[in-house]
Amino acid sequence: MLTNATLRSNGPFPPGQQDPAGSSLFTMLRAVAWAHRSLSHSSSGFSARMQSSGAAGSGVLAERVAVLTGSTVGIGFAIARRLAKDGAHVVISSRKQQNVDRAVATLQEEGLSVTGTVCHVGKAEDRERLVAKALEHSGGVDFLVCNAGVNPLVGSTLGASEQVWDKILNVNVKAPALLLSQLLPHMEKRGNPADTFFCLSPSQTLVILFQELGAYNVSKTALLGLTRTLALELAPKNIRVNCLVPGVIKTDFSKVVRTGCPQPDMQIFFLSRIGQPEDCAGLVSFLCSADASYITGENIVVAGCSSRL
């Protein structure tokens, strides 16, 4: 197993010697190790550069604006808190006003720069409202993190109705692309385009497939292809696109996986535990930072184990 110390001590490979695991995998492992050390608040190495400041207007993401969907609970909320702690102004959103109000109040009480609005990402008028709210702060957007998802069916993939397929694909696949197209002009005009970033968070079931969530899995797998496609399309604009692929994370959304589906043997996990939302947040903050300015088109797994997608 590669440990943090192993990754740190190996350093760059000597001239003429190639990474036996592939440069892409090495980059992924180095990023995940970086995020893990940053989450543990280590004061050594480059993780010290990403120490959360806890104060609005300071930190490695200061003067940046981040828009997040599905961000009032679970992974989305953990990412929102982390980006705000690292200095960004964060615009959170979800389908219910009371959830938005609660999340905004919680983070503002921590002294963080956060606003929010209701947004059902499958509705064009709600996406327009989210864009308008984001532009209120400084007239532009630096980061978009699409975390919203829906799964109305637990059962047979082939038994899913056309209405179920439409709902899943509209929210999980079409909405991220449409929201990015609406925000793109405002991302392009930011002062430092190399740090402009779009992140997709696909599924807690792609690392270990659960057949009862077949239609949902299909929609989230599509985001892996969307990541690579948009990374190529947006590279000339210096906009990076990466994909967070979480394993089984302890959230309300994953209860159906943890309680309603046959459970995987935990021995397959190197870390032998269920993940926490905070395990994902540090990686996203890293990917938003200048330290990740040469990373794009990657599907990065945070699952307590290694899985090549």
Rosetta silent file (secondary structure, phi, psi, omega in degrees, C-alpha in Angstrom):
SEQUENCE: MLTNATLRSNGPFPPGQQDPAGSSLFTMLRAVAWAHRSLSHSSSGFSARMQSSGAAGSGVLAERVAVLTGSTVGIGFAIARRLAKDGAHVVISSRKQQNVDRAVATLQEEGLSVTGTVCHVGKAEDRERLVAKALEHSGGVDFLVCNAGVNPLVGSTLGASEQVWDKILNVNVKAPALLLSQLLPHMEKRGNPADTFFCLSPSQTLVILFQELGAYNVSKTALLGLTRTLALELAPKNIRVNCLVPGVIKTDFSKVVRTGCPQPDMQIFFLSRIGQPEDCAGLVSFLCSADASYITGENIVVAGCSSRL
SCORE:     score description
SCORE:     0.000 S_00000001
   1 L     0.000  138.755  175.773    0.000    0.000    0.000 S_00000001
   2 L   -83.292  124.666  177.300    1.219    3.494   -0.772 S_00000001
   3 L  -101.108  171.852  175.661    1.239    5.670    2.324 S_00000001
   4 H   -58.135  -42.161 -178.657    1.524    9.440    2.609 S_00000001
   5 H   -64.714  -37.165  178.516    5.140    9.015    3.626 S_00000001
   6 H   -62.794  -45.730 -179.434    5.816    6.826    0.610 S_00000001
   7 H   -64.297  -36.013 -176.627    4.381    9.390   -1.766 S_00000001
   8 H   -73.494  -39.345 -174.393    6.314   12.179   -0.116 S_00000001
   9 H   -78.709  -28.000 -178.770    9.658   10.397   -0.029 S_00000001
  10 H   -63.656  -43.181 -179.542    9.561    9.052   -3.557 S_00000001
  11 L    63.575 -165.391  178.658    9.436   12.495   -5.088 S_00000001
  12 L   -65.136  149.753  177.390    9.772   12.885   -8.867 S_00000001
  13 L   -73.383  144.014  179.358   10.988    9.888  -10.796 S_00000001
  14 L   -58.472  154.083  179.107   14.636   10.058  -11.968 S_00000001
  15 L   -54.700  133.583  177.675   15.223   11.158  -15.553 S_00000001
  16 L    85.904   -9.131  179.328   14.494    8.334  -17.969 S_00000001
  17 L  -105.024  127.489 -177.526   12.590    6.261  -15.408 S_00000001
  18 L   -94.326  151.695  174.059    8.831    5.992  -15.868 S_00000001
  19 L   -67.060  117.944 -177.030    6.211    5.616  -13.174 S_00000001
  20 L   -64.963  -23.026  179.631    5.314    1.908  -13.317 S_00000001
  21 L   -91.260   -3.621 -179.258    1.738    2.650  -12.273 S_00000001
  22 L    96.978  136.823 -176.206    1.295    5.346  -14.888 S_00000001
  23 H   -62.135  -33.530 -179.530    1.687    9.096  -14.470 S_00000001
  24 H   -64.823  -43.505  179.373   -2.076    9.603  -14.291 S_00000001
  25 H   -66.156  -40.384  179.252   -2.433    7.210  -11.360 S_00000001
  26 H   -61.354  -42.991  177.790    0.563    8.778   -9.604 S_00000001
  27 H   -60.382  -43.206  179.845   -0.988   12.229  -10.000 S_00000001
  28 H   -62.600  -47.308 -178.510   -4.271   10.942   -8.599 S_00000001
  29 H   -64.436  -38.328  178.918   -2.629    9.294   -5.585 S_00000001
  30 H   -64.716  -39.781  178.653   -0.527   12.342   -4.877 S_00000001
  31 H   -66.087  -42.911  179.857   -3.607   14.565   -4.940 S_00000001
  32 H   -65.169  -40.959  178.409   -5.562   12.240   -2.654 S_00000001
  33 H   -63.445  -39.706  177.684   -2.627   12.013   -0.247 S_00000001
  34 H   -59.653  -46.889 -178.733   -2.344   15.791   -0.260 S_00000001
  35 H   -63.381  -39.114 -179.588   -6.020   16.160    0.589 S_00000001
  36 H   -63.615  -45.098  179.388   -5.764   13.601    3.386 S_00000001
  37 H   -64.892  -37.453  179.653   -2.841   15.407    5.002 S_00000001
  38 H   -65.779  -39.530  178.462   -4.625   18.737    4.616 S_00000001
  39 H   -64.214  -32.176 -179.147   -7.747   17.377    6.299 S_00000001
  40 L   -84.256    4.354  176.418   -5.655   16.187    9.246 S_00000001
  41 L    59.510   40.306  176.671   -4.259   19.735    9.589 S_00000001
  42 L   -66.942  147.284  178.531   -0.679   18.649    9.208 S_00000001
  43 L  -102.657    7.475 -177.996    1.872   21.419    9.517 S_00000001
  44 L  -106.635  159.414  175.076    4.481   19.681    7.364 S_00000001
  45 H    62.167 -160.947 -174.516    5.081   19.680    3.624 S_00000001
  46 H   -77.547   -8.973  177.861    2.850   21.395    1.148 S_00000001
  47 H   -63.845  -24.235  179.167   -0.324   20.591    3.122 S_00000001
  48 H   -63.277  -26.257 -179.426    0.468   23.601    5.290 S_00000001
  49 H   -69.962  -20.556 -176.761   -0.316   25.827    2.319 S_00000001
  50 H  -106.518   15.283  178.379   -3.884   24.561    2.356 S_00000001
  51 L   -58.765  129.367 -179.311   -4.569   24.968    6.072 S_00000001
  52 L   -65.009  132.778 -178.528   -8.118   26.260    6.458 S_00000001
  53 L   -83.799  -30.987 -178.209   -8.145   29.821    7.678 S_00000001
  54 L    74.111    7.366 -178.958  -11.705   29.813    8.983 S_00000001
  55 L  -128.885  135.705  178.683  -12.038   33.483    8.070 S_00000001
  56 L   -65.707  141.233  175.348  -13.755   35.004    5.062 S_00000001
  57 L    88.434   -3.003  176.694  -11.478   36.869    2.680 S_00000001
  58 L  -131.375  164.652 -178.041   -8.276   35.013    3.563 S_00000001
  59 L   109.255  174.360 -173.509   -6.836   31.656    2.571 S_00000001
  60 L   -69.100  -17.371  179.382   -5.721   30.014   -0.647 S_00000001
  61 L  -110.377   21.119 -179.642   -9.118   30.569   -2.297 S_00000001
  62 L   -59.210  143.864  179.449   -9.531   34.186   -1.212 S_00000001
  63 L    70.219   10.365  177.460  -11.393   36.457   -3.639 S_00000001
  64 L  -101.387  155.488  178.751  -12.835   33.412   -5.423 S_00000001
  65 E  -122.398  127.943 -179.159  -16.511   32.580   -5.881 S_00000001
  66 E  -119.387  135.451  176.273  -17.771   29.000   -5.791 S_00000001
  67 E  -112.924  128.964 -178.650  -21.226   27.767   -6.799 S_00000001
  68 E  -127.830  136.106  172.658  -22.377   24.403   -5.465 S_00000001
  69 E  -102.026  155.426 -179.571  -25.506   22.394   -6.186 S_00000001
  70 L    54.856   50.275 -166.119  -26.904   19.859   -3.747 S_00000001
  71 L  -124.643   26.608  179.091  -24.878   21.496   -0.991 S_00000001
  72 L  -101.829  -11.360  176.922  -26.985   21.780    2.162 S_00000001
  73 L  -145.510  168.274  170.114  -26.191   18.323    3.569 S_00000001
  74 H    60.496 -139.986 -176.976  -23.683   15.514    3.191 S_00000001
  75 H   -61.077  -43.434 -178.731  -20.795   15.738    0.752 S_00000001
  76 H   -60.767  -42.213  179.313  -22.013   18.982   -0.795 S_00000001
  77 H   -67.239  -40.600  177.909  -22.237   20.726    2.563 S_00000001
  78 H   -62.242  -39.884  177.664  -18.790   19.479    3.613 S_00000001
  79 H   -66.595  -43.030  178.863  -17.323   20.837    0.362 S_00000001
  80 H   -58.456  -46.444  179.960  -19.113   24.169    0.834 S_00000001
  81 H   -62.090  -43.350 -176.918  -17.721   24.531    4.343 S_00000001
  82 H   -66.470  -44.624  179.344  -14.202   23.623    3.253 S_00000001
  83 H   -62.534  -39.428  178.756  -14.121   26.014    0.297 S_00000001
  84 H   -67.369  -40.314  177.821  -15.446   28.818    2.511 S_00000001
  85 H   -63.980  -29.690  178.388  -12.876   28.049    5.210 S_00000001
  86 L   -87.644   11.267  168.289  -10.195   28.273    2.551 S_00000001
  87 L   108.836  -10.339 -176.851  -11.356   31.787    1.689 S_00000001
  88 L   -76.872  152.133  165.245  -13.895   31.459   -1.123 S_00000001
  89 E   -85.305  126.101 -172.048  -17.312   33.080   -1.171 S_00000001
  90 E  -114.177  132.387  174.773  -19.660   30.113   -1.510 S_00000001
  91 E  -109.302  109.642 -178.913  -23.144   30.045   -3.011 S_00000001
  92 E   -97.044  164.009 -178.649  -24.973   26.955   -1.834 S_00000001
  93 E  -160.013  154.401  169.636  -28.252   25.595   -3.145 S_00000001
  94 E  -163.808 -179.281 -172.924  -30.790   22.813   -2.840 S_00000001
  95 L   -75.983  -22.867 -172.559  -34.445   22.196   -3.642 S_00000001
  96 L  -114.585  131.200 -176.609  -35.915   23.266   -0.266 S_00000001
  97 H   -59.876  -41.358 -177.110  -35.787   26.771    1.191 S_00000001
  98 H   -64.360  -33.129  177.325  -35.600   25.570    4.805 S_00000001
  99 H   -70.174  -39.186  176.797  -32.536   23.482    4.024 S_00000001
 100 H   -63.804  -47.027 -178.813  -30.834   26.423    2.342 S_00000001
 101 H   -59.964  -43.121 -178.501  -31.652   28.734    5.244 S_00000001
 102 H   -65.337  -44.763 -178.398  -30.325   26.262    7.807 S_00000001
 103 H   -66.155  -43.702  179.408  -27.078   25.611    5.940 S_00000001
 104 H   -61.820  -45.565 -179.023  -26.409   29.296    5.278 S_00000001
 105 H   -61.838  -41.460 -179.474  -27.069   30.199    8.920 S_00000001
 106 H   -61.143  -46.190 -176.945  -24.772   27.430   10.166 S_00000001
 107 H   -75.238  -34.598  176.702  -21.846   28.515    8.015 S_00000001
 108 H   -66.754  -33.338  175.864  -22.360   32.227    8.577 S_00000001
 109 H   -64.460  -22.392  176.394  -22.264   31.593   12.334 S_00000001
 110 L   -86.936    4.823  178.731  -18.789   30.169   11.732 S_00000001
 111 L    80.841   21.120 -176.258  -17.760   33.495   10.193 S_00000001
 112 L   -98.275  152.051 -179.181  -17.761   32.208    6.634 S_00000001
 113 L   -87.798   99.733 -173.344  -18.786   34.098    3.496 S_00000001
 114 E  -141.289  136.778  167.911  -21.817   32.147    2.300 S_00000001
 115 E  -130.222  174.032 -178.711  -25.097   32.892    0.547 S_00000001
 116 E  -161.363  165.022  178.049  -27.676   30.538   -0.866 S_00000001
 117 E  -156.185  157.959  175.278  -30.791   30.086   -2.927 S_00000001
 118 E   -70.973  135.233  176.252  -33.324   27.449   -3.833 S_00000001
 119 L  -154.074  112.034  166.438  -32.389   25.570   -6.980 S_00000001
 120 L   -90.566  108.479 -169.709  -33.890   22.474   -8.502 S_00000001
 121 L   -63.547  -17.273  178.310  -31.189   21.902  -11.095 S_00000001
 122 L   -80.130   -4.881 -178.705  -33.650   20.244  -13.454 S_00000001
 123 L  -109.812  126.148 -176.546  -35.603   23.509  -13.802 S_00000001
 124 H   -60.145  -41.285 -178.027  -34.265   26.209  -16.115 S_00000001
 125 H   -66.139  -32.376  177.477  -35.741   29.060  -14.068 S_00000001
 126 H   -71.608  -38.002  176.688  -34.056   27.768  -10.902 S_00000001
 127 H   -63.862  -39.303  177.427  -30.687   27.534  -12.626 S_00000001
 128 H   -62.514  -38.936  178.515  -31.099   31.131  -13.797 S_00000001
 129 H   -64.550  -39.754  179.260  -31.853   32.169  -10.210 S_00000001
 130 H   -64.784  -42.194  177.667  -28.701   30.411   -8.994 S_00000001
 131 H   -61.423  -45.196  179.989  -26.571   32.164  -11.600 S_00000001
 132 H   -61.424  -41.582  178.574  -28.034   35.540  -10.629 S_00000001
 133 H   -63.171  -40.321 -179.775  -27.339   34.894   -6.942 S_00000001
 134 H   -64.736  -36.960 -176.506  -23.747   33.954   -7.701 S_00000001
 135 H   -75.806  -14.495 -179.812  -23.140   37.121   -9.699 S_00000001
 136 H   -62.174  -30.669 -172.345  -24.359   39.333   -6.854 S_00000001
 137 H   -72.872  -53.324 -177.111  -21.083   38.930   -4.976 S_00000001
 138 H  -147.321   12.942  175.762  -18.487   40.092   -7.502 S_00000001
 139 L    80.002    7.726  179.703  -19.975   39.684  -10.963 S_00000001
 140 L  -155.335  172.820  179.994  -18.204   36.434  -11.770 S_00000001
 141 L  -136.520  137.999  179.138  -17.733   32.801  -10.808 S_00000001
 142 L  -103.438  -37.460 -174.027  -14.534   30.795  -10.428 S_00000001
 143 E  -131.419  138.348  171.438  -15.688   27.330   -9.413 S_00000001
 144 E  -125.111  123.124  177.886  -18.759   25.235  -10.115 S_00000001
 145 E  -118.203  112.095 -178.108  -19.248   22.020   -8.152 S_00000001
 146 E   -96.998  107.383 -177.124  -22.206   19.924   -9.300 S_00000001
 147 L  -116.765  -12.393 -177.235  -23.228   17.588   -6.523 S_00000001
 148 L   -66.059  140.821  177.664  -27.014   17.411   -6.929 S_00000001
 149 L  -157.323  161.711 -178.277  -28.419   14.049   -7.907 S_00000001
 150 L  -140.505  145.340  175.338  -31.639   12.096   -7.810 S_00000001
 151 L  -143.833   92.421 -177.419  -32.551    8.428   -7.660 S_00000001
 152 L   -83.677    0.827 -174.082  -36.299    7.717   -7.694 S_00000001
 153 L  -135.536  129.371  167.422  -35.910    3.969   -8.273 S_00000001
 154 L  -118.710  106.777 -175.387  -34.418    1.082   -6.336 S_00000001
 155 E   164.219 -155.434 -174.960  -34.959   -1.983   -8.454 S_00000001
 156 L   -68.220  133.698  176.436  -34.510   -3.452  -11.897 S_00000001
 157 L   -61.292  -46.626 -177.954  -32.737   -1.323  -14.499 S_00000001
 158 L   -75.130  -12.540  176.991  -34.891   -2.714  -17.290 S_00000001
 159 L   -88.928   -2.697 -179.886  -37.973   -2.237  -15.149 S_00000001
 160 L   -70.243  135.880  179.183  -37.477    1.541  -14.986 S_00000001
 161 L   -77.366  167.123  177.258  -40.212    3.524  -16.692 S_00000001
 162 H   -62.105  -35.764  179.045  -39.576    6.203  -19.279 S_00000001
 163 H   -64.394  -40.442  178.043  -40.548    8.821  -16.689 S_00000001
 164 H   -64.448  -46.195  178.074  -37.937    7.480  -14.259 S_00000001
 165 H   -59.321  -43.820 -179.195  -35.237    7.484  -16.942 S_00000001
 166 H   -61.416  -44.248 -178.315  -36.145   11.062  -17.939 S_00000001
 167 H   -64.625  -45.027 -178.943  -35.998   12.317  -14.357 S_00000001
 168 H   -64.086  -46.844 -177.515  -32.668   10.646  -13.614 S_00000001
 169 H   -71.157  -35.583  179.302  -30.987   11.776  -16.831 S_00000001
 170 H   -62.613  -45.839 -176.001  -32.413   15.305  -16.688 S_00000001
 171 H   -80.746  -43.904 -171.012  -31.114   15.976  -13.181 S_00000001
 172 H   -84.751  -25.705 -175.447  -27.949   13.893  -13.091 S_00000001
 173 H  -117.009  -54.203 -176.486  -26.573   14.401  -16.618 S_00000001
 174 H   -67.116  -44.144 -173.233  -28.253   17.242  -18.496 S_00000001
 175 H   -59.297  -45.324  178.034  -28.468   19.726  -15.613 S_00000001
 176 H   -58.623  -42.074  179.998  -24.706   19.955  -14.881 S_00000001
 177 H   -66.828  -41.167 -179.536  -23.937   20.617  -18.551 S_00000001
 178 H   -68.559  -39.806  178.640  -26.722   23.188  -18.878 S_00000001
 179 H   -65.427  -41.035  177.648  -25.749   24.987  -15.670 S_00000001
 180 H   -62.792  -39.595  179.974  -22.130   25.170  -16.779 S_00000001
 181 H   -63.346  -32.647  178.413  -23.199   26.609  -20.137 S_00000001
 182 H   -74.476  -33.155 -178.273  -25.091   29.343  -18.280 S_00000001
 183 H   -88.192  -17.636 -172.249  -22.143   30.145  -15.998 S_00000001
 184 H   -53.919  -46.403  179.915  -19.414   29.788  -18.620 S_00000001
 185 H   -59.538  -31.817 -178.176  -19.399   33.419  -19.839 S_00000001
 186 H   -82.420  -20.586  174.559  -19.012   34.593  -16.247 S_00000001
 187 H   -81.282  -35.833 -178.210  -16.207   32.103  -15.577 S_00000001
 188 H   -64.119  -33.156 -173.935  -14.283   33.075  -18.699 S_00000001
 189 L   -88.404    5.893  176.955  -13.992   36.728  -17.714 S_00000001
 190 L   -68.917  156.442 -171.823  -12.420   36.084  -14.311 S_00000001
 191 L   -67.870  -29.646 -176.973   -8.955   37.522  -13.789 S_00000001
 192 L  -124.918   81.185 -173.800   -7.079   34.229  -13.393 S_00000001
 193 H   -62.100  -23.224 -179.685   -8.565   31.694  -15.811 S_00000001
 194 H   -64.710  -20.390  179.783   -5.977   29.041  -14.936 S_00000001
 195 H  -102.555   10.010  176.605   -7.724   28.676  -11.571 S_00000001
 196 E   -81.817  135.627 -165.191  -11.235   28.447  -13.015 S_00000001
 197 E  -147.247  141.411  176.504  -12.630   25.025  -12.292 S_00000001
 198 E  -125.688  124.902 -176.858  -15.652   22.802  -12.864 S_00000001
 199 E  -123.393  133.381  173.774  -16.111   19.710  -10.708 S_00000001
 200 E  -107.454  138.574  175.671  -18.604   16.869  -11.052 S_00000001
 201 L  -117.067   98.383 -168.253  -19.385   14.563   -8.149 S_00000001
 202 L   -76.191  -69.541 -167.423  -20.918   11.474   -9.721 S_00000001
 203 L  -157.934  148.623  173.292  -21.838    8.622   -7.446 S_00000001
 204 L   -88.701   11.542 -176.386  -21.185    6.707   -4.294 S_00000001
 205 L  -126.561    9.236  179.810  -21.927    3.518   -6.228 S_00000001
 206 L   -84.033  -28.349  178.694  -19.483    3.572   -9.145 S_00000001
 207 L   -70.716  -43.586  174.388  -16.601    2.098   -7.181 S_00000001
 208 L  -123.912  111.074 -176.025  -18.792   -0.800   -6.059 S_00000001
 209 L   -76.696  133.602  174.890  -21.793   -1.279   -8.333 S_00000001
 210 L  -110.969  118.706 -172.745  -25.147   -2.074   -6.748 S_00000001
 211 L   -65.045  -23.263  179.660  -27.503   -3.636   -9.263 S_00000001
 212 L   -69.882  -13.034 -179.411  -30.555   -2.231   -7.467 S_00000001
 213 E  -114.528   37.008 -171.567  -29.397    1.271   -8.511 S_00000001
 214 H   -58.316  -50.022 -178.042  -28.833    0.439  -12.160 S_00000001
 215 H   -63.839  -39.622  177.156  -30.454    3.473  -13.818 S_00000001
 216 H   -63.063  -44.739  178.383  -28.765    5.796  -11.344 S_00000001
 217 H   -58.523  -42.173  179.964  -25.405    4.123  -11.976 S_00000001
 218 H   -60.130  -45.276 -178.353  -25.831    4.609  -15.727 S_00000001
 219 H   -63.979  -39.448 -177.865  -26.494    8.330  -15.295 S_00000001
 220 H   -75.862  -32.019  174.355  -23.504    8.818  -13.032 S_00000001
 221 H   -62.937  -32.996  177.885  -21.217    6.814  -15.285 S_00000001
 222 H   -60.265  -29.387 -179.843  -22.159    9.280  -18.025 S_00000001
 223 H   -68.376  -26.167  175.712  -20.541   12.014  -15.936 S_00000001
 224 H   -63.609  -43.013  177.134  -17.172   10.293  -16.292 S_00000001
 225 H   -69.704  -36.536  178.109  -17.438   10.752  -20.052 S_00000001
 226 H   -62.956  -37.628  177.929  -18.762   14.285  -19.637 S_00000001
 227 H   -59.074  -50.286 -178.190  -15.699   15.124  -17.576 S_00000001
 228 H   -66.045  -40.035 -178.712  -13.279   14.025  -20.273 S_00000001
 229 H   -64.880  -47.111 -178.656  -15.304   15.635  -23.064 S_00000001
 230 H   -70.282  -32.029  177.253  -15.621   19.012  -21.330 S_00000001
 231 H   -60.381  -41.501  177.359  -11.977   18.960  -20.269 S_00000001
 232 H   -67.962  -43.459 -176.395  -10.997   18.795  -23.940 S_00000001
 233 H   -67.747  -35.447 -173.888  -13.551   21.382  -25.019 S_00000001
 234 H   -97.131   -6.350  179.154  -12.710   23.903  -22.303 S_00000001
 235 H   -55.653  -42.281  178.153   -8.931   23.477  -22.234 S_00000001
 236 H   -62.128  -19.594  178.171   -8.398   26.324  -24.757 S_00000001
 237 H   -93.623    3.862 -177.587  -10.290   28.577  -22.336 S_00000001
 238 L    60.022   33.383  173.770   -8.038   27.479  -19.436 S_00000001
 239 E  -106.894  123.086 -177.176  -11.016   26.035  -17.585 S_00000001
 240 E   -91.813  147.567  179.890  -10.252   22.763  -15.864 S_00000001
 241 E  -133.069  120.605  177.473  -12.781   19.948  -15.437 S_00000001
 242 E  -135.624  164.166 -173.906  -12.327   17.114  -12.959 S_00000001
 243 E  -128.838  122.950  172.145  -14.577   14.536  -11.373 S_00000001
 244 E   -84.867  125.529  179.376  -14.738   13.442   -7.749 S_00000001
 245 E  -116.490   91.997 -178.288  -15.759    9.780   -7.520 S_00000001
 246 E   -76.792  150.503  170.269  -16.634    9.015   -3.897 S_00000001
 247 L   -81.723 -149.707  178.906  -16.929    5.520   -2.542 S_00000001
 248 L   -76.822  109.868 -177.039  -19.527    4.617    0.045 S_00000001
 249 E  -110.789  142.172 -178.085  -19.800    7.790    2.148 S_00000001
 250 L   -75.251   93.787  177.458  -21.950    8.122    5.264 S_00000001
 251 L  -138.368  166.136  175.735  -24.720   10.440    4.062 S_00000001
 252 L   -60.991  -37.307 -177.288  -28.507   10.423    4.053 S_00000001
 253 L   -64.625  -31.461 -176.046  -28.420    9.788    0.306 S_00000001
 254 L   -88.947    3.588 -179.497  -26.356    6.631    0.726 S_00000001
 255 H   -58.529  -35.922  179.901  -28.669    5.058    3.302 S_00000001
 256 H   -63.403  -32.071  178.039  -30.280    3.000    0.554 S_00000001
 257 H   -74.658  -42.022 -174.417  -26.844    1.595   -0.250 S_00000001
 258 H   -79.546  -21.621 -175.856  -25.877    0.988    3.361 S_00000001
 259 H  -121.733  -23.791 -173.052  -29.209   -0.472    4.507 S_00000001
 260 H  -108.428   -2.117 -178.542  -31.191   -1.593    1.466 S_00000001
 261 L  -125.031  155.029  173.801  -28.612   -3.375   -0.676 S_00000001
 262 L   -55.438  132.634 -173.327  -26.334   -6.375   -0.097 S_00000001
 263 L   -87.512  141.102  177.771  -23.234   -5.032    1.608 S_00000001
 264 L   -71.992  158.480  174.212  -19.721   -5.429    0.178 S_00000001
 265 L   -70.656  117.829 -176.449  -16.999   -7.197    2.096 S_00000001
 266 H   -64.705  -12.469  178.872  -15.210   -4.373    3.914 S_00000001
 267 H   -66.485  -18.291  178.746  -11.944   -6.265    3.477 S_00000001
 268 H   -74.357  -16.929  178.070  -11.789   -4.934   -0.068 S_00000001
 269 L   -85.650  126.435  178.095  -11.333   -1.439    1.405 S_00000001
 270 L   -59.797  -35.388 -175.580   -7.724   -0.709    2.265 S_00000001
 271 L   -94.288   -7.745  172.569   -8.887    1.573    5.081 S_00000001
 272 L    52.719   46.652  175.358  -11.699   -0.758    6.304 S_00000001
 273 L  -156.994  160.722  172.556  -14.221    1.968    7.137 S_00000001
 274 L   -78.803  140.052 -178.629  -17.102    3.886    5.658 S_00000001
 275 E   -74.760  158.185  175.740  -16.071    7.295    4.366 S_00000001
 276 L  -109.526  152.965  179.535  -17.174   10.629    5.820 S_00000001
 277 L   -53.287  -35.649 -179.044  -18.245   13.684    3.771 S_00000001
 278 H   -65.468  -20.493  177.727  -15.152   15.543    4.961 S_00000001
 279 H   -64.376  -22.762 -178.714  -12.990   12.906    3.272 S_00000001
 280 H   -93.685  -25.195 -169.015  -14.079   14.411   -0.059 S_00000001
 281 H   -67.515  -42.310 -178.062  -13.936   18.100    0.818 S_00000001
 282 H   -62.684  -37.162  178.783  -10.181   18.572    1.025 S_00000001
 283 H   -63.359  -42.423  179.944   -9.638   17.067   -2.414 S_00000001
 284 H   -64.710  -40.457  177.475  -12.113   19.461   -4.006 S_00000001
 285 H   -61.312  -42.547  176.124  -10.428   22.424   -2.320 S_00000001
 286 H   -59.130  -46.296 -178.407   -7.087   21.239   -3.673 S_00000001
 287 H   -64.881  -27.123  176.603   -8.517   20.880   -7.180 S_00000001
 288 H   -77.197  -19.340 -171.964   -9.861   24.433   -6.964 S_00000001
 289 L   -83.688  168.026  177.468   -6.473   25.803   -5.937 S_00000001
 290 H   -65.352  -23.749  178.338   -3.547   26.982   -8.031 S_00000001
 291 H   -62.600  -21.258 -179.136   -1.643   23.885   -6.920 S_00000001
 292 H  -106.208   21.289 -172.704   -3.917   21.863   -9.219 S_00000001
 293 L   -67.435  -10.240  178.393   -3.673   24.202  -12.199 S_00000001
 294 L  -113.307   20.090  179.313   -2.202   21.440  -14.393 S_00000001
 295 L  -115.556  118.264  177.510   -4.771   18.781  -13.507 S_00000001
 296 L  -152.995  155.238  178.541   -7.791   18.369  -15.767 S_00000001
 297 L    74.347   16.624 -176.332   -9.907   15.590  -17.240 S_00000001
 298 L   -99.942  142.256  169.634   -9.357   13.321  -14.242 S_00000001
 299 E  -106.394  104.712 -169.557  -11.859   11.046  -12.501 S_00000001
 300 E  -104.775  122.370 -176.482  -10.431   10.854   -8.973 S_00000001
 301 E   -88.334  132.506  171.980  -11.639    8.131   -6.614 S_00000001
 302 E  -123.760   91.413 -169.479  -12.044    8.802   -2.878 S_00000001
 303 L  -142.226    5.653 -177.555  -13.115    5.419   -1.604 S_00000001
 304 L    75.409    6.170  179.018  -10.623    4.040    0.878 S_00000001
 305 L  -156.017  174.445  178.714   -9.338    1.760   -1.868 S_00000001
 306 L  -101.431  129.294  177.043   -7.928    1.843   -5.379 S_00000001
 307 L  -144.331  118.775  178.650  -10.272    1.474   -8.320 S_00000001
 308 L   -83.944  122.871 -179.881   -9.332    2.306  -11.887 S_00000001
 309 L  -103.131    0.000    0.000  -12.271    3.814  -13.788 S_00000001
